[in-house]
Amino acid sequence: MSTNPEPQRPLTAGLPGRTAAQIRRDIDLQRRDLGTSVELLRGRVAELTDWRRQVQAHRSQLIVGAAVAGFALGGLMMLRRRR
């Protein structure tokens, strides 16, 4: 998923002496930008919290991690038995 570049802000934003119509337009643009950002964030959060997809995407790392953990636990159990 590509990152969304920062939205283009009108050059009049924040300048004194703007008309009410310019202010309303800027508010509408910012509202639209915020809505788009929230939707992109919602999709990204859903993607990152989908554990089934994460397991599928990182299957080999999980297998290696499980093997290392198994060997470590087995080694610790052997050390305890020798005492």
C-alpha positions as CSV (number, residue, x, y, z in Angstrom):
1,M,0.0,0.0,0.0
2,S,1.5,3.3,-1.0
3,T,1.5,6.3,1.3
4,N,-0.6,9.2,0.5
5,P,1.4,12.4,-0.2
6,E,0.4,15.4,1.9
7,P,-2.7,17.1,0.5
8,Q,-2.1,20.3,-1.4
9,R,-3.2,23.3,0.7
10,P,-4.4,26.5,-1.0
11,L,-2.0,29.4,-0.9
12,T,-4.7,31.5,0.7
13,A,-5.0,29.3,3.8
14,G,-4.1,31.3,7.0
15,L,-3.8,34.6,5.2
16,P,-5.6,37.6,6.8
17,G,-8.2,39.4,4.7
18,R,-9.8,36.3,3.2
19,T,-13.4,36.4,2.3
20,A,-16.0,34.2,3.9
21,A,-16.3,32.2,0.6
22,Q,-12.5,31.5,0.7
23,I,-12.7,30.4,4.3
24,R,-15.6,28.1,3.5
25,R,-13.8,26.7,0.6
26,D,-10.7,26.0,2.7
27,I,-12.8,24.4,5.4
28,D,-14.4,22.2,2.8
29,L,-11.1,21.2,1.3
30,Q,-9.7,20.4,4.7
31,R,-12.8,18.4,5.6
32,R,-12.4,16.4,2.4
33,D,-8.7,15.8,3.0
34,L,-9.5,14.6,6.5
35,G,-12.2,12.2,5.3
36,T,-9.7,10.7,2.8
37,S,-7.0,10.4,5.4
38,V,-9.4,8.7,7.9
39,E,-10.5,6.2,5.2
40,L,-6.9,5.4,4.3
41,L,-6.0,5.0,7.9
42,R,-9.0,2.7,8.6
43,G,-8.0,0.5,5.7
44,R,-4.4,0.3,6.9
45,V,-5.4,-0.5,10.4
46,A,-7.7,-3.3,9.1
47,E,-4.9,-4.7,7.0
48,L,-2.4,-4.6,9.9
49,T,-4.7,-6.2,12.5
50,D,-5.8,-9.0,10.2
51,W,-3.9,-11.8,12.0
52,R,-4.7,-14.4,9.4
53,R,-3.2,-12.3,6.7
54,Q,-0.2,-11.5,8.8
55,V,0.4,-15.3,9.5
56,Q,0.1,-16.0,5.8
57,A,2.5,-13.2,4.9
58,H,5.1,-14.1,7.5
59,R,4.8,-17.9,7.6
60,S,8.5,-18.6,7.2
61,Q,9.5,-16.2,10.0
62,L,6.9,-17.8,12.3
63,I,8.2,-21.3,11.6
64,V,11.8,-20.2,12.3
65,G,10.7,-18.5,15.5
66,A,8.8,-21.5,16.6
67,A,11.8,-23.8,16.0
68,V,14.1,-21.5,17.9
69,A,11.7,-21.3,20.8
70,G,11.3,-25.1,20.8
71,F,15.1,-25.6,20.9
72,A,15.5,-23.0,23.6
73,L,12.7,-24.6,25.8
74,G,14.1,-28.0,25.1
75,G,17.6,-26.9,26.1
76,L,16.3,-25.3,29.3
77,M,14.4,-28.5,30.2
78,M,17.5,-30.6,29.7
79,L,19.6,-28.2,31.9
80,R,17.0,-28.5,34.7
81,R,16.9,-32.3,34.5
82,R,20.7,-32.5,34.9
83,R,20.6,-30.6,38.2
